[in-house]
Amino acid sequence: MLTKDSSAKLEFSADTMFFDTVFVQTGSVTKRLWVYNRNSRAVKVEQIGLGKPTNSPYALIVSGQQGTAVQNVEIRGKDSLLVLVRTTITPGQENKPFVVEDQLRFRTNGNDQNVKLLAYGQNAYFHADQEYVACNSVWRSDKPHVVLGAVGVRPGCTLRIEAGTKVYFHAGAALVVQGSLVVNPSFNPGNNEVKADDANIVRFAGDRREAYYNDIPGQWRGIQFDSTSSRNNSIRYAEIKNANFGLLIYNPGNKTHPKVTVQNTVIKNISAAALSFASGGQGFDGAGIFGIGGDFDLVNTVLTNCGEYAIRAIGGGQYNLNFCTIANYTPQFKREKASLDFTNAPAVKRVTGPIPTSISITNSIIWGINSGAGKEELNFQNSDSYRGNIDVRNSLLRTTAYQGSTEAPNKPGLGRSDYLNVPNVVPNFKRASDSQKPAYDKLDFSLDTLSPASNRPRYDPFIARDLLNHQRDPRNPDLGAYERVNP
């Protein structure tokens, strides 16, 4: 039976439905509002509608009906109703975030009740699926760039991305570089500190802007560099997060190796389940740095929260790490794989192996949650065939397989005293512990006092400034991307 008692009011799961930054033209994720009838009898909601039905950016879906209003919806006693709300923002002239408000109105037995609708919108440059950017394009920082699918840079062309640019990727989207990618080429901080929230950092992330998605991996595909034609790639002062892979060189045929130079960059929140690629159909896990027949130079770079690998190398290549911090704490994953994994075996059967492989790790920290027998953060597959090209010096390492001072079959002895490595000693990051799982956004991989990675004898090549642009001690610098600054 229906009640017409005016005291029979509705209750709601929220008094405000909040849509974080919604890019114009792309709409948003649908939000849910639960409407509760706490009364023992059914009620008839005479109208559920928007406060601005003629020009509202919001739309409703109630019991399968979509529009700006629905009438005469019955909710049984002690039952509930699900109302779905989505929003699409109309483009305007503003380049800065703007607010779009409305109300969701309910009329029941003469009672009017409201739920606020609040969205932050923002204009952006949009790049469609299968689009190639114009040759020698420059992506400016005045508005965000939203990538809606696979967007490419043609062979012989260069895409430059200015300081402070934000690039957001829709689900499954990727930037595929057949030419050259140059990120943040002109930014010069001088003597100024470059904090994690510095406005000059170029940021690559997913386009889900709600706070819940801040640290969720796998929201977009990643940045891919194709074989043969990709060259002169440089990424500096950047943040790459929440993707299947951070940077991928895809060269399974082991043709001319693309090379990517990475400086003063953070790559985090990376994971993918069995990635597959069209030409060959192989399945791979995700990685922060993923090389299939490619070369990477990393300086002042941090990799963390990579669910499978921080660095994965298949089919050989050259990998040079200097003053890098791999702090692969993965609170969202039960990870069994080593953070760094290298092999000279080819990625496809048609390529004859082994393939030349060279690995240099200096002045760095290789650490993560894996410890104990059979668990590693460092793995050199088939290392005897390229042992002469493995050079790991003056670094703090989490490894049991390579901690010895003598060589063994496929086990380089990285614990030799003349290598100056520090094996299996906790680095004492400021906020990271193997015995606890703090909230991920609270982790801090700069060095605490008394860290065994601090004040090490200088080992060249020396980099004068760290990730934050702090001056390194020229005689006794700290290992990793961060130089500890005493208060």
N, C-alpha and C positions, 0 to 999 in steps of 0.2 A: 504493500500500500504506500501511496505517496503522502508525504506530509507537506502542508502549506504553511506551517508555523514559521513566522518571520525570525524566530530565534535559531532556526536550523541552518547555521552557516557552514561554509566549507573551510577546510584547512589545506595548506599547500606545503609541498616539500621544500620550497624556498620562497622568500618574499621578493627576491631579485634574481632574474636569470641574466647571468653575466657572460658576454661573448668577448673574449680577449681579442687582440688585434685581428680584424677581418679584412683581408685585402679586397679592394673593390674589384668587381667582375668575377671573382672566384666563388663568392658565397661563403658558406661556413659549414662546419659540422652541425648536425641537428642536435639540439638540446632537448632534454626531457624534463617535464614538470608533472609531478604526481598530485592529483587533486583528490582529497580524502573527504568522504562523507562519514563522520563519526556518529551520526544519528542511527537509531535502530530502524527507522523507516527510510524508504527511498526518497530522494529529492529530484526534482526536475530543474535543471539549469536552463533557464529560459534563453540565455544567450552567452556564448563565449566568443569574444571578439577583440579586435585591436582598437586602441584608442584613436589611431589615425588610419582608418581603413582605406582611404583613397590614395595615400601616398606613403604608406609605411614600408620600410625595407624588410619587414618581418612577414612571415607566412605561417599558418597553423595547419596541423594535421590532427584531426580528432575523429576517432572511430572510422578511419579511412577517408574522411572528407578533408579536402585541402582548400584553403582560401583564407580570407581575412576574418570570417565569422561563421559560426555554426549555431543552430537554434535547437532548443528542446532536447537536450541531452540528459538522459536519466542515469542517475548513479544509485545503485541499490544500497540499502542500509548496511553500514559497516563495510563498505566496499570503496573502491578507488577508481579513478579515471586517469589514463595517460594522455597528456597533451604534448605533442611534438612541435617545436618552434625552430625555424631556421631563418637566416637573414642573408640578404644580398645588398651590398652597399653600392649606390649609384656613384660613378666617378664625379669628382668635383675638382676644384682648382688647388686644394690644399696639398702640400707635400709633407706636412706633419700630421701626426695622428689627430683624429677628430672623433667626437662622441655623437652617437646616434641613439636617441632614446624613444621609447614608446611604452605603452602599458598593455597588459593582457587583462581584460575586464570580464568579470563573471557576475551575472544577475540571477539571483535565486530567491524566490519568494519575496520579492521586493527589496532584497539586500544587494547592494553593489560592493564587490570586493575586487581589489586590484593586485596584480603582480607586476613589478617593474621589469622592463626589458632594456638592457644597457649593452651597447657594443662600441668598441673602439674600432674605427675604420682607418684606412690609410691608402692613399694612392700609390701606385707602383708601376714599374715597367714590367710588362708581361712578355714571356718568351714561350711560344707555343711548341707543342710536340712536333718533332721532325723538322724543326726550324734550324737553319744555319745562320749564325749571326753574320752581319756584313763584314767583309774582309777588313782587318785592322780596326775593329770596333773598340770603343772605350766605354766601359760601364761606369757611369758616374754615381756619386754618392748622394745626390739630391733627393732621390726616391729609392725605396727598395726595389730589387729585381726579383720577380717570381718566375720560376722555371716550372712549366706545367707538364713536361715530358722529357724526351731525349733531345737536347739542344746541342748543336755541334759547332766546332770551329774547323773550317775547311783546311786542307793541306796548303801550306804556303801563306796562310793568314794568321794573324795574331789577335787575341783578345786580351786587352789590358783592363784591369779592374782597379779603380782608384782607391786611395786610402779612405777608410770609413764606410765603404760600400757594404750593404747587407744583401745577401743572396739567399732566398728562401725557395726550397724545392718541394713540390707537391709529391704525394706518395708515388714511389717508383721512378721519380724523375732523376735525370743525370745530366752532367756536362761532359760531352765526349769531345776530346781535343785531338784532332788530326793534324793541326798546325801547331801553334804555340800559345801557351797561357802564361801571362805575366801578371802576378798579383802584387799589388802595393809596391810598385817599383820605385816611387819617388819619396816615400815617407822617410824623413830624417828626424829622429827625436832629439838630436843634439845631445845635451847632457840631462835631459828630462827623463824622469821615470815613466815607463810604459806599463801601467797596471793592467790587470785582466779586463777591466771595463773601459779601457781607453777608447775614445771615440774614433781613433785612427785605425784600429784593427779591422781588417776585412773579415766578415763573418758569413760562414756557410752553414745553413741549418734547414730543418724541415719547416713547412709552412703552417704547422699546427702551433698556434701561439699561446694556447692555454698553459697555465703554469704546470699542470700535470705532465705535459710533454717536454719539459725543459731538459730532462736527462734520459729520455726513452730512446734506445738505439733503434736502428733499422727503419727510420721514417722515410728515407729517400735512398737512392742508389749510391751515389758518390761521384767523384771526379775521375774520369777515365782518359788515359793517354794511349792512342793507338800506335801500332808498330810502323816503322819505316819513315813516315812523314812527320811525326811529332818530334819537335826538338826545341832547344832553348827555352825550356819551361822553368819558371822561377816563382816560388811562393814564399812571401815574407810577411811578417806581422799579420798572421791570419789565425782564425779559429775555425776548425772543421769538426762538426759534431752531429751525432744522432743519425748516422748513415749506415748502409750495409758495408761499405768500405770507404776509407778516407780518400786515399790517392791510389789509383790502380794503373799500372802499366800493363797493357794487354798485347803481348807479342809472343803468342804460343809457337809461331814458326821460327823463332829465334833469328829474325831478320835484323836489320840495323837497329841497335838498341836506342829507344827513346831514353832521355835522361831528365830527371826532375830534381831541382835544387830547392831545398826547404830550409828556411831560416826563421827563427823566432816565431814559432807556430805551435799551437796546441791542437791535438787531434784526440777526440774523446767520444765515448758512448757509441761504439762501433760493434755491429753484429749482423750476421746474415746466416740463414739456414740454407746450406747447399746452393750457393749461387751457381747459375749456369749461364753459359755464353753461347751465342748463336752459332758461331763458327767452330763447331767441334762438340758442343753439348756437354762439356765437362762440368762436373759439379764441384764447387769450392766453398769453403767457409769464408767468412768475412775477415778483414784485417784493416788496421789503421793505415799501414803502408803495405801495399800488395803488389809485388813485382812478378810478372810472368815474362821473363826474358827482358828485364829492364835494369836501369841504373838509378840509384838514389843517393844524393848527398844530403845529410841532415845535420844541422847545426842549431844549438839552442832550441831544441824541439822536445815537446812533452807528448807522450802517448799514454793514455790511461782508459780504464773501463772498456777494454776491447774484449768482447766475449769469447772470441776464438783466438785470434793472433793480434799482437801489436804490430809486428813486422813479419810478413810471410813472403819468402822468395822461392819461386819455382823456376827451373830452367836457368839457373845461374844468374850472372849479372854482377855488378859492382855495388856494394853497399858501404857507405862511409858515414859513421856516426861520430860526432865530436861535441862534447859538452851537451849531451842529451840525457833526459830523464825518462826512462820507461818505468812507470810506477803502475803496474797493471793490477790494481785493485778492482775487482769485478763483483761488487755486492749483489748485482742482479743475476749473476750467472754462477753455476757450478762448473768451473773451467778446468779441464784436464790437460789442455795443450800448453806447450811452452809459449811464452810471449813472443820470443824470437825464434823463428824456424827457417832454416836455409837448406836448400838441396840443389845439386847440380844436375839432377835428373830432368829430362825434358818434360814439358807439359803435355805433349802429344806424341803418339807412336811414330809418326812420320819423320820426326826429328831425331837424328842420331846423337846420343849422349856419350859420355858426360859433357856438359857445357862449361866453359871457363867461368870460374866463380871467384870473387875476391871480396873479403869482408874485413873492414877496419872499424874497430870500436875503441875510442880513446876518450879519456876524461869524462866518462859517462856513468850512469847508474842504471843497472838492469835488475829490476826488482818486481815482485808481485806476490800473490797469495800462495802460489804453488811451492810446497816444501816437502821434504821427506823423500824416502826411497821411491824411485820410479817417477817422481814428479820433478819437472824442470821448468825454468824460465828461459833457458837457452838451449838450442838444439841445432847441431851441425850434422845433417844427414850425409853419409858417404864422405866424411871429412878427410879421410886419408888421401883421396884423389885431388884435393885442393888445399891440403894442410899448409903448404908453403905460402898460401894467399890468405891465411887467417891471421890477423894481427889484432889482438885484444890486449890493450895496455892501460895501466893507470885507471882502472874502472872498478866500481863496486858491483859484484855479481852475485846473484842467487843461483847457484848451480852445485849439484853434487857430482854430476858426471865429469865435469872439467875442473874440479877444485884441486886436483893433485898437481904435484910439481914435476911429474914425469909423464911422458907420452905413453899412450896405450892404443891399441887398434881402434881407429875412429873416435878417439878421445884425446884431443889436444890437452896438454897439461898447462892450463892457464894459471895455475897456482905457483909457477916458477917465480922466484924472488926478483929476478931481473925484469919480469913483466909488470911488477908494481901493482898488481891487482889486489883487491880486498874481497875475498870470497866469503859469502854467507855470514856477514855481519850486518845486523839491522841498521838501515841508514838513518834512523831517527828523523823521519819527516815530521814537520810541525803538527800535522793532524792526519795521521794514518797509522793504523796499528794492525798487525796480523791477528791480534787477539780480539778485535772488535770490528763491527761494521757500522761506522758512523754514517749519518746522512750524507749522500754522495756530494751534495753541493757544499758540504763543510770540509771536505778533504783539502789539504794544503801540502804540496810536495816540496816546498822550500825546506831548508834544513834547520833543525832545532839545534840548540847548543849541545856541544860534545858529540856531534855527529862524526862518525868515522870517515865520512866523505868530505869533511871540512879541512881546510888548510893542508892540502896535499902538495908535495913538491911539484913545481911546474913541469909539465910534460907537453912539448910542442906536437902539433900546431896549437898555438895559444890564441884564444878569442878574447879580446880585451873587455867586452861587455856581455852581460848575461841576457836571459830572456826578457827581463824587466828593464834592461838598459842600465843596470847597476855596474859600476866599474869593478872588474875582477882584480883581486890581489895579483900583481904581476909576478910575485915569487912563489906564493903558496895559495893558489886558487882552490875553490871548492869544486868537487865533481858535480856533474849534472848541469841542468839548464839554469839553476838558481845559485847565485852567490849570496851567502848569508851576510846580511847587513846587521851589524851590532847596533843596538839602540844607543 
